[in-house]
Amino acid sequence: MSPGTAHGMASGPDVRMGACDVESAARARAEGSVFRLGPPPVRTELITVHYAQDPAVTTPVLTALARPLHITASENPGLEKTVDFLTAELARPQIGTTAVVNSVVDLLLVQFIRAWLARRPGERSGSWLGAMRDPVVHDALACIHGAPERPWTTESLAAATSVSRATLSRHFRSALGQPPGAYLTRWRMDLASIRLRDTDEPVEAISGAVGYGSPHAFSRAFRRARGMAPGAYRTRLRGHDPARE
């Protein structure tokens, strides 16, 4: 569920829930220690996983999972095994535990996405995850994500996915509420934003890597998408915003 969602936990449907010790919970979360609810003995162990989406990325992947989703072990045996493995790794930390836990959390996210899709077999319109059920959109997205630097057009994407231009446009609008070109630009701007923030690559190199033939064209598109020039964006994210100073 999304951060801040009001919720409660009880050991049974008829059990009255008491107030949580918010300060102790916050302290345990900050320290990464165990937080105990209710009197002993312990009957249930809970693992809390936090997954943050990169703020530079605007493609709405995780936002589709904002609503609470309850998955039982009987529905997804693989999820139970993943949680058991994560529990064992956290119980006995050793060399490489951080890398292992990060990878397992990624696996959990994939399993949540699969469960989300299984729960909503008819949901497509406007949902990025729902769009993955559409084979036409799925194949087009694979092309865009796999080679964002290529000079894609609706015609060339349609040819790559073996459908007509009209069919591709219709499926894209139905699934994502936008044409292929708009999604392509959005994805390229996300990639460019990450590289501007995380690397020292010159703007000219980044513009070519995300499919723009000239730095001028890239800068114009970036300014429309982010409201500032690429250089100013990089400077601001690195904490040297002249305007703010």
N, C-alpha and C positions, 0 to 999 in steps of 0.2 A: 504494500500500500504506500501511498505517497506520504512524505514526512508531515507530521502534524495531524494526521487522521485520528479522530477520537475513536478509542476502542477499549475493550475490557476483556479480561480472561477469567474464566471460572472452571472448576473441576467437574461441573455438571450443570445441566439446564436449570435445576431448581436451587442452585447455590447462589446466595446473595454475595455480590462482589463488594469488597472493601476498598478504601482509598489506597492508592499506591504512594509509597514514600518517594516522592519525586526527587528529593535531594540525593538519597542513597542510589537511586536508579541512575541519575546523571553522573554520580561519582564512579559507579561501576562501569558505566559506558565509557567514560574518559580513561579509566585505568585498564579496561579490557578484562575486568574481573567478573566473578560470578555474582549475580544478584538474585537473592532468594525471596520468593513470594509465599506467604502463608507459613503455617507451622510445620515442623518436621513430622514424619519422615518425607524425604523427597520421592515423589511418584512420577514426575514428568520433568524432563530436561528440554529447555528451549534454546535454539540457536538463532541469534538475530544477525541478519546479513544486510549490509547497506551497499547499494549500488548507485553511484553518481554518474550522471551523463555529462560528458565534456561540455562546458558552457559555450564553447566555440562552435558546437555542432547544433544545427537547427532542424535537421531531419528528425521527425517525431517518431522515434522508435520506442523509447521507454515510457513516453507519455501515454501510450496505449495501454500500459499496464498499471495505470494510476489507481484503478478501482481494486478493492480487496478481492483476492482470489483464493478460495479454500480448496486445497487439493489433498485427497486422502491417499494413503499408501496403496489401497486396493485399486485406485484409479491409475496410479503411476508407480509400479514397483521399482523402476529405475531411479526415481527420485528418492525413495527410501534408502537405497543403497548409497546414493551420493551423500545424503545427510549422515549416514552411518560412517562413511569414510571421512567426512569432514570432522565429525565428532571425535573420531579416533586420532586424527592429526592434531586437533587442538588440545586434546587431553595429554598428549605426550610430544610437545614441541621438540624439534631436533634440527639438524642441518637441512636447509631447504624448505622448512615449514612455510615460510612466507610465500615463496613461489608456488608451493603446492596449494595453499589455501586460495591464493588469487586465481589459480587455474580452476579450482573446484567451484569457486563463486561464479566464474564465467560459465561453467557447465550448468550450474543451477539456473542461471538466467536463461540459457537455451531451453532447459526443461520447462521453466515457467512459460516461455513463449509458446512451446508446443502445447502445453496444457491450455493456454489461453485460446489458441486456434481451435483445439478440439472442443472447447466449450461453446464456441461461437461459429458453427459451421456455415451460417448464412450471412455473417457480417463481413461486408467488403467495403462499401462506399465510405470514403474519407478516412479509412484506417490503413496505416502503413502495413501493419501485420496482416490484416485481412486481405490486402492486395497481393500478398505472397501466395494466396490460393489461386490467383488468376495466372495461368501459365504464360499468357502473352506478356503481362506486366512483369512477372517474375523474370522471364528471359531478357526483357529490355533492361530491367534494373541490373541484372548480372553484367550486361554489356557496359552500362554506364559506370558501375562501380569497379569493374575489372580494368577498364581503360578510359578513365576520364579525360585523358589528354587527346584522345582521337577527335577529329572534327565531326562529331555526331550531328546529324540532322534527323528530323522525323523520318525522312525517306530512308536514310542509311540504317537507322535503328529498325525500321520495319523490314528492310531487306535482311538484316542480321537475324531477325526473329521469324522470318518466313511468313510474314503477314502483310496485308496492304497498309498503306499509310493511314487510310480512314479507319481501319480496324484497330491499329495501334493507338491512334488518338482517342477513339471511342472507349477503349478499355482503360486507358490511362485516366481519362476524365472520370469515368465511372468509379474506378478504384481509389484514386488519389485526389480527385477534384481539381486537377491541373494538367496542362499538356506536357508532353515529354520534355520539350525545351525548357520549360520553367523548372521542372525537377532537376534537369541536368545543370542548369545555372546554380541552383541552390546547393547541390552537392559539390560543385566546383568551388563555390565560395566557402563552404565548410572546410574543405581540404586546404584551401589557401589560407584560411584563418588559422588553422592549426600549424601550418608551416611558418607563417609569419611570427607566431608566438613562440614556437619551439625550436626554430632553427635560425641560423644567420645567413641563409641563402638570399642572394639578391632578388629583388622583385622581378627582374627579367627572367631568372631561372624558374621562379614559382609560376609566373604567368604561362610559360611554356609547358610546365608540368601539369597544369590544370586545363590545358586546351586552348589557350589564347595565343594567337599569332604575333601579337605585339603587346609590349607593356602598357601602351596607351589604352588599347582596348580592354585589357585586364583591369587597369586602374579605374576606368570609367564604369565597368560592370561592378567592381568591388565597392566603389563609392555609392552606387545605387543600392547595393545590398546591405552595406554596413554603415552608411552615412558618413564615411570618411575615407581618405586615401589610404592605400596599403601601408605606406611608411608611417603615417600618423597612427594607424591602428596598432602597428608593432610597437611604437614608442609608448603608447598609452598602456598596453598590456604589460609592458616591462617596467611600469611605474615611473615613467618620466614624461608626464603629460604637461607640456609647457603652459597650456591654457589653464589647467588646474593649479599649477604653481603660481 
